Amino acid sequence: MGGFYALSLVIMALAAWLVWELCIMIYPERFCEMTNAALKCSECTDKLCTQYCQKLKR
């Protein structure tokens, strides 16, 4: 586990996690359905998502 590749993967994973957490702390409105209408199921434009939602509505 102490090799270069393992350490680089761990460091990159920690960096990605840190950036994600900072984005959530700085811009919480981007990740909440109540403040971002694009996150609501009714506003979804993804073909697979809309097909799945239509199945649930039946």
ChimeraX commands (.cxc) that place a marker at each C-alpha (Angstrom):
marker #1 position 0.00,0.00,0.00 radius 0.5
marker #1 position 2.94,2.34,0.32 radius 0.5
marker #1 position 3.74,2.51,-3.38 radius 0.5
marker #1 position 3.67,5.62,-5.51 radius 0.5
marker #1 position 0.45,4.73,-7.32 radius 0.5
marker #1 position -1.45,3.84,-4.16 radius 0.5
marker #1 position -0.41,7.05,-2.46 radius 0.5
marker #1 position -1.25,9.13,-5.51 radius 0.5
marker #1 position -4.73,7.55,-5.67 radius 0.5
marker #1 position -5.33,8.27,-2.00 radius 0.5
marker #1 position -4.15,11.86,-2.37 radius 0.5
marker #1 position -6.34,12.42,-5.43 radius 0.5
marker #1 position -9.35,10.90,-3.66 radius 0.5
marker #1 position -8.82,13.19,-0.68 radius 0.5
marker #1 position -8.45,16.20,-2.97 radius 0.5
marker #1 position -11.67,15.34,-4.82 radius 0.5
marker #1 position -13.52,14.86,-1.52 radius 0.5
marker #1 position -12.19,18.17,-0.20 radius 0.5
marker #1 position -13.26,20.07,-3.33 radius 0.5
marker #1 position -16.73,18.45,-3.15 radius 0.5
marker #1 position -17.16,19.39,0.50 radius 0.5
marker #1 position -15.97,22.95,-0.09 radius 0.5
marker #1 position -18.40,23.36,-2.99 radius 0.5
marker #1 position -21.28,22.19,-0.81 radius 0.5
marker #1 position -20.26,24.61,1.97 radius 0.5
marker #1 position -19.72,27.59,-0.34 radius 0.5
marker #1 position -22.68,27.03,-2.71 radius 0.5
marker #1 position -25.40,25.07,-0.85 radius 0.5
marker #1 position -28.11,26.47,-3.14 radius 0.5
marker #1 position -26.71,24.47,-6.06 radius 0.5
marker #1 position -27.30,21.14,-4.34 radius 0.5
marker #1 position -30.75,21.62,-2.79 radius 0.5
marker #1 position -34.03,20.87,-4.60 radius 0.5
marker #1 position -35.77,23.72,-2.82 radius 0.5
marker #1 position -33.44,26.39,-4.25 radius 0.5
marker #1 position -32.49,24.80,-7.59 radius 0.5
marker #1 position -35.44,23.97,-9.83 radius 0.5
marker #1 position -33.20,22.01,-12.21 radius 0.5
marker #1 position -32.83,19.30,-9.57 radius 0.5
marker #1 position -36.56,18.56,-9.37 radius 0.5
marker #1 position -37.91,15.49,-11.11 radius 0.5
marker #1 position -40.50,17.57,-12.97 radius 0.5
marker #1 position -37.71,19.63,-14.60 radius 0.5
marker #1 position -35.54,16.67,-15.57 radius 0.5
marker #1 position -34.49,16.45,-19.22 radius 0.5
marker #1 position -32.64,13.13,-19.05 radius 0.5
marker #1 position -34.33,10.57,-21.29 radius 0.5
marker #1 position -33.78,7.64,-18.93 radius 0.5
marker #1 position -34.97,9.61,-15.93 radius 0.5
marker #1 position -38.16,10.77,-17.64 radius 0.5
marker #1 position -38.95,7.20,-18.75 radius 0.5
marker #1 position -38.42,5.96,-15.20 radius 0.5
marker #1 position -40.56,8.72,-13.71 radius 0.5
marker #1 position -43.37,7.97,-16.18 radius 0.5
marker #1 position -43.34,4.33,-15.03 radius 0.5
marker #1 position -43.70,5.50,-11.44 radius 0.5
marker #1 position -46.67,7.75,-12.29 radius 0.5
marker #1 position -48.75,4.86,-13.67 radius 0.5
marker link #1:1,2 radius 0.2
marker link #1:2,3 radius 0.2
marker link #1:3,4 radius 0.2
marker link #1:4,5 radius 0.2
marker link #1:5,6 radius 0.2
marker link #1:6,7 radius 0.2
marker link #1:7,8 radius 0.2
marker link #1:8,9 radius 0.2
marker link #1:9,10 radius 0.2
marker link #1:10,11 radius 0.2
marker link #1:11,12 radius 0.2
marker link #1:12,13 radius 0.2
marker link #1:13,14 radius 0.2
marker link #1:14,15 radius 0.2
marker link #1:15,16 radius 0.2
marker link #1:16,17 radius 0.2
marker link #1:17,18 radius 0.2
marker link #1:18,19 radius 0.2
marker link #1:19,20 radius 0.2
marker link #1:20,21 radius 0.2
marker link #1:21,22 radius 0.2
marker link #1:22,23 radius 0.2
marker link #1:23,24 radius 0.2
marker link #1:24,25 radius 0.2
marker link #1:25,26 radius 0.2
marker link #1:26,27 radius 0.2
marker link #1:27,28 radius 0.2
marker link #1:28,29 radius 0.2
marker link #1:29,30 radius 0.2
marker link #1:30,31 radius 0.2
marker link #1:31,32 radius 0.2
marker link #1:32,33 radius 0.2
marker link #1:33,34 radius 0.2
marker link #1:34,35 radius 0.2
marker link #1:35,36 radius 0.2
marker link #1:36,37 radius 0.2
marker link #1:37,38 radius 0.2
marker link #1:38,39 radius 0.2
marker link #1:39,40 radius 0.2
marker link #1:40,41 radius 0.2
marker link #1:41,42 radius 0.2
marker link #1:42,43 radius 0.2
marker link #1:43,44 radius 0.2
marker link #1:44,45 radius 0.2
marker link #1:45,46 radius 0.2
marker link #1:46,47 radius 0.2
marker link #1:47,48 radius 0.2
marker link #1:48,49 radius 0.2
marker link #1:49,50 radius 0.2
marker link #1:50,51 radius 0.2
marker link #1:51,52 radius 0.2
marker link #1:52,53 radius 0.2
marker link #1:53,54 radius 0.2
marker link #1:54,55 radius 0.2
marker link #1:55,56 radius 0.2
marker link #1:56,57 radius 0.2
marker link #1:57,58 radius 0.2
view
